[in-house]
Amino acid sequence: KVNGESIYGTEAFKTTMQWSDGVKPAKKNASFMADYSIAKMVVPKKDTAYVECFFTQKNRDLYCTVPSYRDKLTLKNISIKPTTKISLLGSGKIIPSKKEGVNLILDLSVMKPTDVSASGIFVIKFSDALN
């Protein structure tokens, strides 16, 4: 329920997910959804890339679904309006950010464990971020 706004009535953002650095796992040309485990794709690995976050959009709002807590998240090659409000969906807690070249650094250390669901998944909302 808390993150429903980032799912229902949304569409895929131009970049649907962000991978960490490392070698991406090979995609098999098997049947639809064969060997597809999102739970495995989001687990950090030492030498292999993993999915750091997923993106959806609704109107001019951008949503970033993060599968597990970390104190900082670097969104690569992302462009949002300077007036965009960045907050934790469901709480309204403002997330500090800074631009670093083409990247946007989110300071997630302002969040407390009680701000995140028991699953560890949370969503960052970028209000009025897109043109």
Backbone atoms as SQL, in Angstrom:
CREATE TABLE atoms (id INTEGER PRIMARY KEY, chain TEXT, resi INTEGER, resn TEXT, atom TEXT, x REAL, y REAL, z REAL);
INSERT INTO atoms VALUES
  (1, 'A', 1, 'LYS', 'N', 0.825, -1.197, 0.000),
  (2, 'A', 1, 'LYS', 'CA', 0.000, 0.000, 0.000),
  (3, 'A', 1, 'LYS', 'C', 0.866, 1.257, 0.000),
  (4, 'A', 2, 'VAL', 'N', 1.937, 1.251, 0.786),
  (5, 'A', 2, 'VAL', 'CA', 2.780, 2.439, 0.910),
  (6, 'A', 2, 'VAL', 'C', 3.388, 2.823, -0.431),
  (7, 'A', 3, 'ASN', 'N', 3.813, 1.831, -1.213),
  (8, 'A', 3, 'ASN', 'CA', 4.511, 2.101, -2.463),
  (9, 'A', 3, 'ASN', 'C', 3.628, 1.995, -3.700),
  (10, 'A', 4, 'GLY', 'N', 2.323, 1.794, -3.510),
  (11, 'A', 4, 'GLY', 'CA', 1.393, 1.620, -4.624),
  (12, 'A', 4, 'GLY', 'C', 1.413, 2.764, -5.619),
  (13, 'A', 5, 'GLU', 'N', 1.626, 3.967, -5.147),
  (14, 'A', 5, 'GLU', 'CA', 1.675, 5.139, -6.034),
  (15, 'A', 5, 'GLU', 'C', 2.761, 4.984, -7.096),
  (16, 'A', 6, 'SER', 'N', 3.833, 4.271, -6.778),
  (17, 'A', 6, 'SER', 'CA', 4.940, 4.099, -7.723),
  (18, 'A', 6, 'SER', 'C', 4.715, 2.932, -8.683),
  (19, 'A', 7, 'ILE', 'N', 3.586, 2.236, -8.514),
  (20, 'A', 7, 'ILE', 'CA', 3.299, 1.059, -9.326),
  (21, 'A', 7, 'ILE', 'C', 2.045, 1.266, -10.180),
  (22, 'A', 8, 'TYR', 'N', 0.921, 1.529, -9.520),
  (23, 'A', 8, 'TYR', 'CA', -0.359, 1.607, -10.205),
  (24, 'A', 8, 'TYR', 'C', -0.482, 2.910, -10.994),
  (25, 'A', 9, 'GLY', 'N', -0.850, 2.771, -12.275),
  (26, 'A', 9, 'GLY', 'CA', -1.041, 3.930, -13.134),
  (27, 'A', 9, 'GLY', 'C', 0.258, 4.544, -13.636),
  (28, 'A', 10, 'THR', 'N', 1.375, 3.854, -13.425),
  (29, 'A', 10, 'THR', 'CA', 2.669, 4.373, -13.884),
  (30, 'A', 10, 'THR', 'C', 3.053, 3.706, -15.198),
  (31, 'A', 11, 'GLU', 'N', 4.105, 4.212, -15.784),
  (32, 'A', 11, 'GLU', 'CA', 4.681, 3.579, -16.967),
  (33, 'A', 11, 'GLU', 'C', 6.181, 3.519, -16.772),
  (34, 'A', 12, 'ALA', 'N', 6.817, 2.745, -17.605),
  (35, 'A', 12, 'ALA', 'CA', 8.265, 2.605, -17.499),
  (36, 'A', 12, 'ALA', 'C', 8.944, 3.930, -17.828),
  (37, 'A', 13, 'PHE', 'N', 9.961, 4.258, -17.081),
  (38, 'A', 13, 'PHE', 'CA', 10.802, 5.412, -17.373),
  (39, 'A', 13, 'PHE', 'C', 11.730, 5.000, -18.515),
  (40, 'A', 14, 'LYS', 'N', 12.346, 5.974, -19.202),
  (41, 'A', 14, 'LYS', 'CA', 13.223, 5.646, -20.339),
  (42, 'A', 14, 'LYS', 'C', 14.323, 4.673, -19.941),
  (43, 'A', 15, 'THR', 'N', 14.792, 4.760, -18.699),
  (44, 'A', 15, 'THR', 'CA', 15.721, 3.785, -18.134),
  (45, 'A', 15, 'THR', 'C', 14.932, 3.026, -17.080),
  (46, 'A', 16, 'THR', 'N', 14.690, 1.744, -17.290),
  (47, 'A', 16, 'THR', 'CA', 13.824, 1.002, -16.369),
  (48, 'A', 16, 'THR', 'C', 14.521, 0.554, -15.101),
  (49, 'A', 17, 'MET', 'N', 15.852, 0.366, -15.192),
  (50, 'A', 17, 'MET', 'CA', 16.597, -0.063, -14.016),
  (51, 'A', 17, 'MET', 'C', 18.029, 0.443, -14.111),
  (52, 'A', 18, 'GLN', 'N', 18.680, 0.485, -12.970),
  (53, 'A', 18, 'GLN', 'CA', 20.090, 0.872, -12.937),
  (54, 'A', 18, 'GLN', 'C', 20.906, -0.277, -12.392),
  (55, 'A', 19, 'TRP', 'N', 21.938, -0.633, -13.148),
  (56, 'A', 19, 'TRP', 'CA', 22.850, -1.703, -12.740),
  (57, 'A', 19, 'TRP', 'C', 24.043, -1.113, -12.005),
  (58, 'A', 20, 'SER', 'N', 24.586, -1.874, -11.088),
  (59, 'A', 20, 'SER', 'CA', 25.836, -1.497, -10.434),
  (60, 'A', 20, 'SER', 'C', 26.971, -1.704, -11.431),
  (61, 'A', 21, 'ASP', 'N', 28.166, -1.307, -11.036),
  (62, 'A', 21, 'ASP', 'CA', 29.340, -1.590, -11.852),
  (63, 'A', 21, 'ASP', 'C', 29.596, -3.091, -11.819),
  (64, 'A', 22, 'GLY', 'N', 30.257, -3.587, -12.828),
  (65, 'A', 22, 'GLY', 'CA', 30.564, -5.017, -12.903),
  (66, 'A', 22, 'GLY', 'C', 29.998, -5.616, -14.174),
  (67, 'A', 23, 'VAL', 'N', 30.233, -6.872, -14.358),
  (68, 'A', 23, 'VAL', 'CA', 29.767, -7.586, -15.546),
  (69, 'A', 23, 'VAL', 'C', 28.307, -7.976, -15.341),
  (70, 'A', 24, 'LYS', 'N', 27.454, -7.570, -16.293),
  (71, 'A', 24, 'LYS', 'CA', 26.040, -7.933, -16.211),
  (72, 'A', 24, 'LYS', 'C', 25.874, -9.411, -16.536),
  (73, 'A', 25, 'PRO', 'N', 24.955, -10.071, -15.839),
  (74, 'A', 25, 'PRO', 'CA', 24.705, -11.480, -16.139),
  (75, 'A', 25, 'PRO', 'C', 24.195, -11.628, -17.575),
  (76, 'A', 26, 'ALA', 'N', 24.560, -12.710, -18.218),
  (77, 'A', 26, 'ALA', 'CA', 24.125, -12.956, -19.593),
  (78, 'A', 26, 'ALA', 'C', 22.632, -13.210, -19.617),
  (79, 'A', 27, 'LYS', 'N', 21.969, -12.663, -20.629),
  (80, 'A', 27, 'LYS', 'CA', 20.533, -12.883, -20.800),
  (81, 'A', 27, 'LYS', 'C', 20.343, -14.095, -21.691),
  (82, 'A', 28, 'LYS', 'N', 19.561, -15.044, -21.208),
  (83, 'A', 28, 'LYS', 'CA', 19.299, -16.250, -21.986),
  (84, 'A', 28, 'LYS', 'C', 18.110, -16.000, -22.897),
  (85, 'A', 29, 'ASN', 'N', 18.128, -16.561, -24.070),
  (86, 'A', 29, 'ASN', 'CA', 17.012, -16.415, -25.002),
  (87, 'A', 29, 'ASN', 'C', 16.032, -17.569, -24.825),
  (88, 'A', 30, 'ALA', 'N', 15.629, -17.785, -23.597),
  (89, 'A', 30, 'ALA', 'CA', 14.696, -18.864, -23.293),
  (90, 'A', 30, 'ALA', 'C', 13.264, -18.336, -23.380),
  (91, 'A', 31, 'SER', 'N', 12.336, -19.158, -23.016),
  (92, 'A', 31, 'SER', 'CA', 10.932, -18.761, -23.011),
  (93, 'A', 31, 'SER', 'C', 10.721, -17.572, -22.094),
  (94, 'A', 32, 'PHE', 'N', 9.630, -16.873, -22.297),
  (95, 'A', 32, 'PHE', 'CA', 9.295, -15.714, -21.477),
  (96, 'A', 32, 'PHE', 'C', 9.369, -16.071, -19.997),
  (97, 'A', 33, 'MET', 'N', 10.125, -15.279, -19.242),
  (98, 'A', 33, 'MET', 'CA', 10.289, -15.393, -17.797),
  (99, 'A', 33, 'MET', 'C', 11.082, -16.629, -17.349),
  (100, 'A', 34, 'ALA', 'N', 11.618, -17.408, -18.272),
  (101, 'A', 34, 'ALA', 'CA', 12.407, -18.577, -17.873),
  (102, 'A', 34, 'ALA', 'C', 13.679, -18.114, -17.173),
  (103, 'A', 35, 'ASP', 'N', 13.982, -18.701, -16.049),
  (104, 'A', 35, 'ASP', 'CA', 15.173, -18.366, -15.262),
  (105, 'A', 35, 'ASP', 'C', 15.247, -16.892, -14.875),
  (106, 'A', 36, 'TYR', 'N', 14.119, -16.229, -14.773),
  (107, 'A', 36, 'TYR', 'CA', 14.087, -14.803, -14.438),
  (108, 'A', 36, 'TYR', 'C', 13.740, -14.669, -12.966),
  (109, 'A', 37, 'SER', 'N', 14.700, -14.273, -12.163),
  (110, 'A', 37, 'SER', 'CA', 14.462, -14.106, -10.734),
  (111, 'A', 37, 'SER', 'C', 14.912, -12.721, -10.304),
  (112, 'A', 38, 'ILE', 'N', 13.970, -11.824, -10.149),
  (113, 'A', 38, 'ILE', 'CA', 14.302, -10.464, -9.742),
  (114, 'A', 38, 'ILE', 'C', 14.954, -10.485, -8.365),
  (115, 'A', 39, 'ALA', 'N', 14.553, -11.428, -7.528),
  (116, 'A', 39, 'ALA', 'CA', 15.141, -11.531, -6.189),
  (117, 'A', 39, 'ALA', 'C', 16.644, -11.783, -6.272),
  (118, 'A', 40, 'LYS', 'N', 17.081, -12.546, -7.259),
  (119, 'A', 40, 'LYS', 'CA', 18.508, -12.820, -7.430),
  (120, 'A', 40, 'LYS', 'C', 19.231, -11.640, -8.085),
  (121, 'A', 41, 'MET', 'N', 18.533, -10.914, -8.961),
  (122, 'A', 41, 'MET', 'CA', 19.155, -9.813, -9.700),
  (123, 'A', 41, 'MET', 'C', 19.502, -8.619, -8.812),
  (124, 'A', 42, 'VAL', 'N', 18.857, -8.486, -7.650),
  (125, 'A', 42, 'VAL', 'CA', 19.079, -7.321, -6.793),
  (126, 'A', 42, 'VAL', 'C', 20.068, -7.585, -5.658),
  (127, 'A', 43, 'VAL', 'N', 20.562, -8.804, -5.558),
  (128, 'A', 43, 'VAL', 'CA', 21.507, -9.153, -4.487),
  (129, 'A', 43, 'VAL', 'C', 22.913, -8.683, -4.877),
  (130, 'A', 44, 'PRO', 'N', 23.540, -7.835, -4.041),
  (131, 'A', 44, 'PRO', 'CA', 24.905, -7.380, -4.358),
  (132, 'A', 44, 'PRO', 'C', 25.872, -8.553, -4.446),
  (133, 'A', 45, 'LYS', 'N', 26.704, -8.492, -5.477),
  (134, 'A', 45, 'LYS', 'CA', 27.701, -9.528, -5.695),
  (135, 'A', 45, 'LYS', 'C', 29.056, -8.865, -5.884),
  (136, 'A', 46, 'LYS', 'N', 30.101, -9.586, -5.595),
  (137, 'A', 46, 'LYS', 'CA', 31.444, -9.010, -5.643),
  (138, 'A', 46, 'LYS', 'C', 31.900, -8.682, -7.063),
  (139, 'A', 47, 'ASP', 'N', 31.800, -9.607, -7.990),
  (140, 'A', 47, 'ASP', 'CA', 32.345, -9.405, -9.329),
  (141, 'A', 47, 'ASP', 'C', 31.302, -9.276, -10.430),
  (142, 'A', 48, 'THR', 'N', 30.038, -9.350, -10.063),
  (143, 'A', 48, 'THR', 'CA', 28.960, -9.306, -11.044),
  (144, 'A', 48, 'THR', 'C', 28.047, -8.125, -10.746),
  (145, 'A', 49, 'ALA', 'N', 27.549, -7.489, -11.793),
  (146, 'A', 49, 'ALA', 'CA', 26.626, -6.377, -11.618),
  (147, 'A', 49, 'ALA', 'C', 25.305, -6.877, -11.040),
  (148, 'A', 50, 'TYR', 'N', 24.630, -6.015, -10.309),
  (149, 'A', 50, 'TYR', 'CA', 23.302, -6.309, -9.771),
  (150, 'A', 50, 'TYR', 'C', 22.439, -5.068, -9.963),
  (151, 'A', 51, 'VAL', 'N', 21.132, -5.238, -9.907),
  (152, 'A', 51, 'VAL', 'CA', 20.214, -4.121, -10.095),
  (153, 'A', 51, 'VAL', 'C', 20.150, -3.319, -8.790),
  (154, 'A', 52, 'GLU', 'N', 20.521, -2.038, -8.873),
  (155, 'A', 52, 'GLU', 'CA', 20.515, -1.159, -7.699),
  (156, 'A', 52, 'GLU', 'C', 19.143, -0.535, -7.457),
  (157, 'A', 53, 'CYS', 'N', 18.398, -0.268, -8.541),
  (158, 'A', 53, 'CYS', 'CA', 17.084, 0.340, -8.398),
  (159, 'A', 53, 'CYS', 'C', 16.301, 0.234, -9.701),
  (160, 'A', 54, 'PHE', 'N', 15.005, 0.472, -9.602),
  (161, 'A', 54, 'PHE', 'CA', 14.082, 0.416, -10.731),
  (162, 'A', 54, 'PHE', 'C', 13.371, 1.763, -10.851),
  (163, 'A', 55, 'PHE', 'N', 13.005, 2.159, -12.070),
  (164, 'A', 55, 'PHE', 'CA', 12.363, 3.447, -12.283),
  (165, 'A', 55, 'PHE', 'C', 11.007, 3.305, -12.957),
  (166, 'A', 56, 'THR', 'N', 10.042, 4.093, -12.477),
  (167, 'A', 56, 'THR', 'CA', 8.751, 4.253, -13.135),
  (168, 'A', 56, 'THR', 'C', 8.439, 5.742, -13.151),
  (169, 'A', 57, 'GLN', 'N', 7.421, 6.118, -13.922),
  (170, 'A', 57, 'GLN', 'CA', 7.021, 7.524, -13.959),
  (171, 'A', 57, 'GLN', 'C', 5.512, 7.630, -14.092),
  (172, 'A', 58, 'LYS', 'N', 4.998, 8.746, -13.601),
  (173, 'A', 58, 'LYS', 'CA', 3.580, 9.074, -13.736),
  (174, 'A', 58, 'LYS', 'C', 3.515, 10.579, -13.919),
  (175, 'A', 59, 'ASN', 'N', 3.014, 10.999, -15.077),
  (176, 'A', 59, 'ASN', 'CA', 2.992, 12.420, -15.425),
  (177, 'A', 59, 'ASN', 'C', 4.413, 12.979, -15.327),
  (178, 'A', 60, 'ARG', 'N', 4.641, 13.971, -14.458),
  (179, 'A', 60, 'ARG', 'CA', 5.979, 14.551, -14.338),
  (180, 'A', 60, 'ARG', 'C', 6.733, 14.045, -13.106),
  (181, 'A', 61, 'ASP', 'N', 6.186, 13.028, -12.432),
  (182, 'A', 61, 'ASP', 'CA', 6.843, 12.461, -11.253),
  (183, 'A', 61, 'ASP', 'C', 7.646, 11.225, -11.647),
  (184, 'A', 62, 'LEU', 'N', 8.804, 11.091, -11.037),
  (185, 'A', 62, 'LEU', 'CA', 9.684, 9.939, -11.248),
  (186, 'A', 62, 'LEU', 'C', 9.759, 9.170, -9.941),
  (187, 'A', 63, 'TYR', 'N', 9.725, 7.843, -10.005),
  (188, 'A', 63, 'TYR', 'CA', 9.821, 6.984, -8.828),
  (189, 'A', 63, 'TYR', 'C', 11.033, 6.082, -8.974),
  (190, 'A', 64, 'CYS', 'N', 11.779, 5.951, -7.897),
  (191, 'A', 64, 'CYS', 'CA', 12.964, 5.106, -7.861),
  (192, 'A', 64, 'CYS', 'C', 12.755, 4.073, -6.746),
  (193, 'A', 65, 'THR', 'N', 12.539, 2.825, -7.138),
  (194, 'A', 65, 'THR', 'CA', 12.335, 1.743, -6.175),
  (195, 'A', 65, 'THR', 'C', 13.686, 1.128, -5.849),
  (196, 'A', 66, 'VAL', 'N', 14.016, 1.138, -4.564),
  (197, 'A', 66, 'VAL', 'CA', 15.308, 0.642, -4.093),
  (198, 'A', 66, 'VAL', 'C', 15.039, -0.645, -3.303),
  (199, 'A', 67, 'PRO', 'N', 15.651, -1.768, -3.712),
  (200, 'A', 67, 'PRO', 'CA', 15.335, -3.054, -3.085),
  (201, 'A', 67, 'PRO', 'C', 15.924, -3.294, -1.707),
  (202, 'A', 68, 'SER', 'N', 16.914, -2.505, -1.301),
  (203, 'A', 68, 'SER', 'CA', 17.467, -2.682, 0.041),
  (204, 'A', 68, 'SER', 'C', 18.132, -1.387, 0.499),
  (205, 'A', 69, 'TYR', 'N', 18.177, -1.208, 1.805),
  (206, 'A', 69, 'TYR', 'CA', 18.711, 0.038, 2.352),
  (207, 'A', 69, 'TYR', 'C', 20.219, 0.167, 2.119),
  (208, 'A', 70, 'ARG', 'N', 20.627, 1.372, 1.890),
  (209, 'A', 70, 'ARG', 'CA', 22.030, 1.796, 1.859),
  (210, 'A', 70, 'ARG', 'C', 22.032, 3.257, 2.279),
  (211, 'A', 71, 'ASP', 'N', 23.127, 3.787, 2.741),
  (212, 'A', 71, 'ASP', 'CA', 23.125, 5.169, 3.234),
  (213, 'A', 71, 'ASP', 'C', 23.344, 6.204, 2.136),
  (214, 'A', 72, 'LYS', 'N', 23.713, 5.726, 0.925),
  (215, 'A', 72, 'LYS', 'CA', 23.917, 6.637, -0.198),
  (216, 'A', 72, 'LYS', 'C', 23.575, 5.879, -1.477),
  (217, 'A', 73, 'LEU', 'N', 22.971, 6.604, -2.418),
  (218, 'A', 73, 'LEU', 'CA', 22.665, 6.003, -3.710),
  (219, 'A', 73, 'LEU', 'C', 23.047, 7.000, -4.790),
  (220, 'A', 74, 'THR', 'N', 23.872, 6.560, -5.730),
  (221, 'A', 74, 'THR', 'CA', 24.256, 7.394, -6.862),
  (222, 'A', 74, 'THR', 'C', 23.422, 6.992, -8.061),
  (223, 'A', 75, 'LEU', 'N', 22.594, 7.923, -8.524),
  (224, 'A', 75, 'LEU', 'CA', 21.810, 7.688, -9.727),
  (225, 'A', 75, 'LEU', 'C', 22.631, 8.188, -10.909),
  (226, 'A', 76, 'LYS', 'N', 22.917, 7.282, -11.815),
  (227, 'A', 76, 'LYS', 'CA', 23.829, 7.572, -12.916),
  (228, 'A', 76, 'LYS', 'C', 23.110, 8.219, -14.103),
  (229, 'A', 77, 'ASN', 'N', 23.737, 9.270, -14.614),
  (230, 'A', 77, 'ASN', 'CA', 23.278, 9.912, -15.841),
  (231, 'A', 77, 'ASN', 'C', 21.788, 10.252, -15.798),
  (232, 'A', 78, 'ILE', 'N', 21.380, 10.944, -14.755),
  (233, 'A', 78, 'ILE', 'CA', 19.978, 11.294, -14.601),
  (234, 'A', 78, 'ILE', 'C', 19.833, 12.810, -14.545),
  (235, 'A', 79, 'SER', 'N', 18.813, 13.289, -15.187),
  (236, 'A', 79, 'SER', 'CA', 18.589, 14.727, -15.247),
  (237, 'A', 79, 'SER', 'C', 17.185, 15.047, -14.731),
  (238, 'A', 80, 'ILE', 'N', 17.120, 15.846, -13.685),
  (239, 'A', 80, 'ILE', 'CA', 15.840, 16.288, -13.140),
  (240, 'A', 80, 'ILE', 'C', 15.878, 17.804, -12.990),
  (241, 'A', 81, 'LYS', 'N', 14.710, 18.395, -12.834),
  (242, 'A', 81, 'LYS', 'CA', 14.629, 19.844, -12.660),
  (243, 'A', 81, 'LYS', 'C', 15.282, 20.237, -11.334),
  (244, 'A', 82, 'PRO', 'N', 15.906, 21.414, -11.265),
  (245, 'A', 82, 'PRO', 'CA', 16.524, 21.859, -10.007),
  (246, 'A', 82, 'PRO', 'C', 15.499, 22.086, -8.888),
  (247, 'A', 83, 'THR', 'N', 14.241, 22.286, -9.252),
  (248, 'A', 83, 'THR', 'CA', 13.195, 22.548, -8.254),
  (249, 'A', 83, 'THR', 'C', 12.493, 21.277, -7.780),
  (250, 'A', 84, 'THR', 'N', 12.948, 20.134, -8.236),
  (251, 'A', 84, 'THR', 'CA', 12.326, 18.854, -7.883),
  (252, 'A', 84, 'THR', 'C', 12.411, 18.592, -6.386),
  (253, 'A', 85, 'LYS', 'N', 11.278, 18.168, -5.813),
  (254, 'A', 85, 'LYS', 'CA', 11.246, 17.760, -4.402),
  (255, 'A', 85, 'LYS', 'C', 11.513, 16.247, -4.374),
  (256, 'A', 86, 'ILE', 'N', 12.528, 15.838, -3.594),
  (257, 'A', 86, 'ILE', 'CA', 12.891, 14.424, -3.491),
  (258, 'A', 86, 'ILE', 'C', 12.512, 13.953, -2.089),
  (259, 'A', 87, 'SER', 'N', 11.640, 12.942, -2.034),
  (260, 'A', 87, 'SER', 'CA', 11.152, 12.494, -0.729),
  (261, 'A', 87, 'SER', 'C', 10.984, 10.977, -0.692),
  (262, 'A', 88, 'LEU', 'N', 10.891, 10.455, 0.516),
  (263, 'A', 88, 'LEU', 'CA', 10.634, 9.043, 0.738),
  (264, 'A', 88, 'LEU', 'C', 9.133, 8.830, 0.631),
  (265, 'A', 89, 'LEU', 'N', 8.710, 8.025, -0.322),
  (266, 'A', 89, 'LEU', 'CA', 7.285, 7.782, -0.532),
  (267, 'A', 89, 'LEU', 'C', 6.666, 7.179, 0.726),
  (268, 'A', 90, 'GLY', 'N', 5.522, 7.696, 1.103),
  (269, 'A', 90, 'GLY', 'CA', 4.819, 7.195, 2.277),
  (270, 'A', 90, 'GLY', 'C', 5.142, 7.935, 3.553),
  (271, 'A', 91, 'SER', 'N', 6.219, 8.725, 3.559),
  (272, 'A', 91, 'SER', 'CA', 6.551, 9.456, 4.780),
  (273, 'A', 91, 'SER', 'C', 6.683, 10.956, 4.526),
  (274, 'A', 92, 'GLY', 'N', 6.999, 11.325, 3.303),
  (275, 'A', 92, 'GLY', 'CA', 7.207, 12.739, 3.006),
  (276, 'A', 92, 'GLY', 'C', 8.563, 13.238, 3.471),
  (277, 'A', 93, 'LYS', 'N', 9.371, 12.361, 4.055),
  (278, 'A', 93, 'LYS', 'CA', 10.704, 12.755, 4.520),
  (279, 'A', 93, 'LYS', 'C', 11.539, 13.208, 3.329),
  (280, 'A', 94, 'ILE', 'N', 12.127, 14.404, 3.423),
  (281, 'A', 94, 'ILE', 'CA', 12.926, 14.971, 2.340),
  (282, 'A', 94, 'ILE', 'C', 14.293, 14.280, 2.283),
  (283, 'A', 95, 'ILE', 'N', 14.701, 13.912, 1.076),
  (284, 'A', 95, 'ILE', 'CA', 15.986, 13.243, 0.852),
  (285, 'A', 95, 'ILE', 'C', 16.960, 14.264, 0.267),
  (286, 'A', 96, 'PRO', 'N', 18.033, 14.587, 0.988),
  (287, 'A', 96, 'PRO', 'CA', 19.034, 15.519, 0.449),
  (288, 'A', 96, 'PRO', 'C', 19.739, 14.919, -0.768),
  (289, 'A', 97, 'SER', 'N', 20.097, 15.789, -1.704),
  (290, 'A', 97, 'SER', 'CA', 20.788, 15.328, -2.902),
  (291, 'A', 97, 'SER', 'C', 21.785, 16.377, -3.363),
  (292, 'A', 98, 'LYS', 'N', 22.716, 15.924, -4.186),
  (293, 'A', 98, 'LYS', 'CA', 23.650, 16.860, -4.813),
  (294, 'A', 98, 'LYS', 'C', 24.012, 16.323, -6.184),
  (295, 'A', 99, 'LYS', 'N', 24.204, 17.241, -7.101),
  (296, 'A', 99, 'LYS', 'CA', 24.586, 16.896, -8.468),
  (297, 'A', 99, 'LYS', 'C', 26.093, 16.733, -8.523),
  (298, 'A', 100, 'GLU', 'N', 26.560, 15.682, -9.176),
  (299, 'A', 100, 'GLU', 'CA', 27.986, 15.443, -9.356),
  (300, 'A', 100, 'GLU', 'C', 28.183, 15.046, -10.821),
  (301, 'A', 101, 'GLY', 'N', 28.503, 16.033, -11.661),
  (302, 'A', 101, 'GLY', 'CA', 28.595, 15.769, -13.094),
  (303, 'A', 101, 'GLY', 'C', 27.226, 15.397, -13.630),
  (304, 'A', 102, 'VAL', 'N', 27.126, 14.231, -14.279),
  (305, 'A', 102, 'VAL', 'CA', 25.840, 13.775, -14.812),
  (306, 'A', 102, 'VAL', 'C', 25.088, 12.893, -13.820),
  (307, 'A', 103, 'ASN', 'N', 25.652, 12.705, -12.644),
  (308, 'A', 103, 'ASN', 'CA', 25.048, 11.844, -11.631),
  (309, 'A', 103, 'ASN', 'C', 24.351, 12.661, -10.551),
  (310, 'A', 104, 'LEU', 'N', 23.430, 12.017, -9.857),
  (311, 'A', 104, 'LEU', 'CA', 22.738, 12.621, -8.724),
  (312, 'A', 104, 'LEU', 'C', 22.992, 11.729, -7.511),
  (313, 'A', 105, 'ILE', 'N', 23.574, 12.308, -6.461),
  (314, 'A', 105, 'ILE', 'CA', 23.896, 11.560, -5.246),
  (315, 'A', 105, 'ILE', 'C', 22.778, 11.799, -4.225),
  (316, 'A', 106, 'LEU', 'N', 22.144, 10.731, -3.774),
  (317, 'A', 106, 'LEU', 'CA', 21.092, 10.821, -2.760),
  (318, 'A', 106, 'LEU', 'C', 21.665, 10.423, -1.410),
  (319, 'A', 107, 'ASP', 'N', 21.450, 11.274, -0.407),
  (320, 'A', 107, 'ASP', 'CA', 21.895, 10.982, 0.955),
  (321, 'A', 107, 'ASP', 'C', 20.747, 10.298, 1.696),
  (322, 'A', 108, 'LEU', 'N', 20.798, 8.983, 1.777),
  (323, 'A', 108, 'LEU', 'CA', 19.727, 8.211, 2.405),
  (324, 'A', 108, 'LEU', 'C', 19.948, 8.018, 3.897),
  (325, 'A', 109, 'SER', 'N', 21.024, 8.574, 4.422),
  (326, 'A', 109, 'SER', 'CA', 21.322, 8.415, 5.853),
  (327, 'A', 109, 'SER', 'C', 20.300, 9.127, 6.729),
  (328, 'A', 110, 'VAL', 'N', 19.460, 9.989, 6.144),
  (329, 'A', 110, 'VAL', 'CA', 18.422, 10.670, 6.922),
  (330, 'A', 110, 'VAL', 'C', 17.267, 9.731, 7.275),
  (331, 'A', 111, 'MET', 'N', 17.254, 8.574, 6.631),
  (332, 'A', 111, 'MET', 'CA', 16.191, 7.607, 6.895),
  (333, 'A', 111, 'MET', 'C', 16.523, 6.782, 8.140),
  (334, 'A', 112, 'LYS', 'N', 15.472, 6.352, 8.816),
  (335, 'A', 112, 'LYS', 'CA', 15.610, 5.466, 9.974),
  (336, 'A', 112, 'LYS', 'C', 15.065, 4.085, 9.575),
  (337, 'A', 113, 'PRO', 'N', 15.473, 3.041, 10.277),
  (338, 'A', 113, 'PRO', 'CA', 14.950, 1.701, 9.949),
  (339, 'A', 113, 'PRO', 'C', 13.423, 1.647, 9.934),
  (340, 'A', 114, 'THR', 'N', 12.772, 2.437, 10.773),
  (341, 'A', 114, 'THR', 'CA', 11.310, 2.428, 10.816),
  (342, 'A', 114, 'THR', 'C', 10.689, 3.109, 9.593),
  (343, 'A', 115, 'ASP', 'N', 11.499, 3.831, 8.798),
  (344, 'A', 115, 'ASP', 'CA', 10.996, 4.475, 7.582),
  (345, 'A', 115, 'ASP', 'C', 10.864, 3.490, 6.423),
  (346, 'A', 116, 'VAL', 'N', 11.488, 2.328, 6.556),
  (347, 'A', 116, 'VAL', 'CA', 11.525, 1.337, 5.490),
  (348, 'A', 116, 'VAL', 'C', 10.632, 0.161, 5.886),
  (349, 'A', 117, 'SER', 'N', 9.934, -0.413, 4.910),
  (350, 'A', 117, 'SER', 'CA', 9.058, -1.550, 5.198),
  (351, 'A', 117, 'SER', 'C', 9.877, -2.752, 5.670),
  (352, 'A', 118, 'ALA', 'N', 9.207, -3.728, 6.224),
  (353, 'A', 118, 'ALA', 'CA', 9.869, -4.932, 6.727),
  (354, 'A', 118, 'ALA', 'C', 10.627, -5.659, 5.616),
  (355, 'A', 119, 'SER', 'N', 10.178, -5.505, 4.378),
  (356, 'A', 119, 'SER', 'CA', 10.845, -6.159, 3.245),
  (357, 'A', 119, 'SER', 'C', 12.171, -5.486, 2.908),
  (358, 'A', 120, 'GLY', 'N', 12.351, -4.249, 3.372),
  (359, 'A', 120, 'GLY', 'CA', 13.563, -3.494, 3.060),
  (360, 'A', 120, 'GLY', 'C', 13.430, -2.657, 1.804),
  (361, 'A', 121, 'ILE', 'N', 12.365, -2.868, 1.049),
  (362, 'A', 121, 'ILE', 'CA', 12.134, -2.125, -0.192),
  (363, 'A', 121, 'ILE', 'C', 11.546, -0.763, 0.145),
  (364, 'A', 122, 'PHE', 'N', 12.050, 0.274, -0.543),
  (365, 'A', 122, 'PHE', 'CA', 11.476, 1.607, -0.368),
  (366, 'A', 122, 'PHE', 'C', 11.532, 2.359, -1.684),
  (367, 'A', 123, 'VAL', 'N', 10.754, 3.441, -1.761),
  (368, 'A', 123, 'VAL', 'CA', 10.651, 4.209, -2.996),
  (369, 'A', 123, 'VAL', 'C', 10.972, 5.669, -2.727),
  (370, 'A', 124, 'ILE', 'N', 11.804, 6.227, -3.586),
  (371, 'A', 124, 'ILE', 'CA', 12.107, 7.650, -3.547),
  (372, 'A', 124, 'ILE', 'C', 11.262, 8.309, -4.635),
  (373, 'A', 125, 'LYS', 'N', 10.522, 9.344, -4.259),
  (374, 'A', 125, 'LYS', 'CA', 9.673, 10.066, -5.210),
  (375, 'A', 125, 'LYS', 'C', 10.340, 11.383, -5.587),
  (376, 'A', 126, 'PHE', 'N', 10.411, 11.638, -6.882),
  (377, 'A', 126, 'PHE', 'CA', 10.925, 12.883, -7.426),
  (378, 'A', 126, 'PHE', 'C', 9.724, 13.650, -7.969),
  (379, 'A', 127, 'SER', 'N', 9.172, 14.567, -7.171),
  (380, 'A', 127, 'SER', 'CA', 7.975, 15.291, -7.564),
  (381, 'A', 127, 'SER', 'C', 8.298, 16.378, -8.585),
  (382, 'A', 128, 'ASP', 'N', 7.521, 16.398, -9.664),
  (383, 'A', 128, 'ASP', 'CA', 7.663, 17.380, -10.740),
  (384, 'A', 128, 'ASP', 'C', 9.094, 17.407, -11.280),
  (385, 'A', 129, 'ALA', 'N', 9.630, 16.216, -11.540),
  (386, 'A', 129, 'ALA', 'CA', 11.044, 16.103, -11.962),
  (387, 'A', 129, 'ALA', 'C', 11.223, 16.122, -13.472),
  (388, 'A', 130, 'LEU', 'N', 10.177, 15.740, -14.205),
  (389, 'A', 130, 'LEU', 'CA', 10.315, 15.536, -15.640),
  (390, 'A', 130, 'LEU', 'C', 9.612, 16.634, -16.433),
  (391, 'A', 131, 'ASN', 'N', 10.117, 16.889, -17.611),
  (392, 'A', 131, 'ASN', 'CA', 9.478, 17.891, -18.496),
  (393, 'A', 131, 'ASN', 'C', 8.333, 17.282, -19.264);
